[in-house]
Amino acid sequence: MIRITKIFTFETAHVLYNYDGKCKNMHGHSYKLFVTVKGNPINNLDDHKNGMVVDFGEIKDIVKKEVVDVWDHAVLVNGNSPHKILGENLQSAGHKVIFCDYQPTCENMLYDIAAKIKSNLSGNIELAYLKLHETENSYGEWLAEENP
């Protein structure tokens, strides 16, 4: 079994409803996402992907389509909170708003990212690990073996 990792960056803002610190105000981060998948390398001389677990380009396509292109330069808002009105006002003013059904913390974003990636993986490729840096020295991790 081999693990391969691809790294992505995107800029996203969020607003945390009912938070009691400075981050209660809408603010953004330069996120850095590490996506690790695992599988066995293809062992078939006739396969264009011979020797690979998966083409890095396939992982790039999935993560860009499901996460980066959607969340980049957007504001994540908990659509189940009173902040929904804030999000609607921003949206009507032309801003890119993503309404999620959770508090948009790094931790909950990881659950969302994991679900989006897992639903797009093909063959015997499995999502093994995610790491999401919210800042240079603050990050959350998702591990497959802890999230069956």
N, C-alpha and C positions, 0 to 999 in steps of 0.2 A: 504494500500500500504506500503510495506516494502522496504527499501534500504539496500543492502549489498555491502561491499567493499572488494576487494582483492588488495594487494600491490605487485608490481614487481620491480626488479632492473635490469639494464643492462648498459653496458659500450659502448658508441658510440662516434665516432668523427664526426665532420662536418667542412665544410669550407664555409664561407659566402662570396659570390661574391659581390664586390663593397662596402663592409662594411668599415666604416671610423674609427674604433677603434682597440684595441688590438686583438679583436676576428676575425680580417680579416685573421689571420693566422690559418691554420688547427690546431684544438685542440679537446680534448675530454672531456666528462663529465661522471660522475657516475649518470645516470638518475634513478629517483625513480618515478614510475607510480602508481597512485591510480585509480582503475577502480571501479565505483559504478554503479550497475544495480538496477532496481526496478521491483516489481511485487507483486502479492499476493501469500502467501504461499499455497502450495498444501494442500488440505483438503480431503484426500482420504486414508483410512487405508490400502488399497490394493496397493498403490503406494509406491515404494521403496524410493521415495523422499518426502514422506509425511512430512508436516511441513516446507518444504524448499521453498524459492522463486526459487532458482536454486542451484544445487550442486556447491560448490566452485571449485571443480575439473573441472567442465565444463567451468567455466570462465578461470581457469588456462590454460586449453587446448587451448582455443581460443586465448588468449593473447600470450601465448608462441609460438604458430604456426604462428600467423599473425604479431607479433611485436618482441618479445624478441629473438626468435631463428633467426630471419631474421636480426635484427639490432645490436645484441650484437657483439661487437668487429668488427664493420664495420665502414666505412666512408660514411657519407651521402653527396652527391654532387648534386648540381642543374644541371641536365642534359641539361637544356635550356640555360646555361650560358657558357662563355669561360672556366669555370672550368671543363667542360666535358673532355677536353684534359688531365687535371691533373688526373681526375678520371680514364680515360682509361690507362694512364701511370701507375698509382698505380695498377690497375687491371692486367695489363700485367706483372707486377712484382710480382704477386701472392697475392695481398691484396684484402680483401673483401670490395667491393664498392657497394653502393646502389645509383643508379641514380634516383633522384626524379624530378618531374616536378614543383618544388617550391623551394624557398629559404629555406634551412633546419634550420629554427629557431624553438625554442620551440613552438611558436604559431602555425606555419604551421604543425609541427609534430603532434600537438594535433588534427587538422582537419583530418589528414591522419589516425591517430590511431582510431579516432571516426568512420570513414567510414569503416575501416577494422573490427572493433568489431561489429558494427551494422549489417553488412552484414552476420555475423555468428551467431547472436542470434536467438534462436528458441522460439516458443510458444508465451506467453504473456510477455516475459521478454524484458525490454527496457533499453537501455543505458541511465543513468541519469546524470552522472558526471565523468569527468576526471580531474586529477591534475598531472602535470608533473614537477617534480623538476629537474632543470638543475644543480643547486648547492644546498647546504643545505638551503640557504636562498633566492633563486630565483626560482620562478615557474610560470607556466601558468595554467589556468583553462578553461575547456570546460563544459558548462551546456546545457542540452538538451532543456530546455525551451527557451534558447536564440539562438538555432540553429535548427529551425524546418526543 
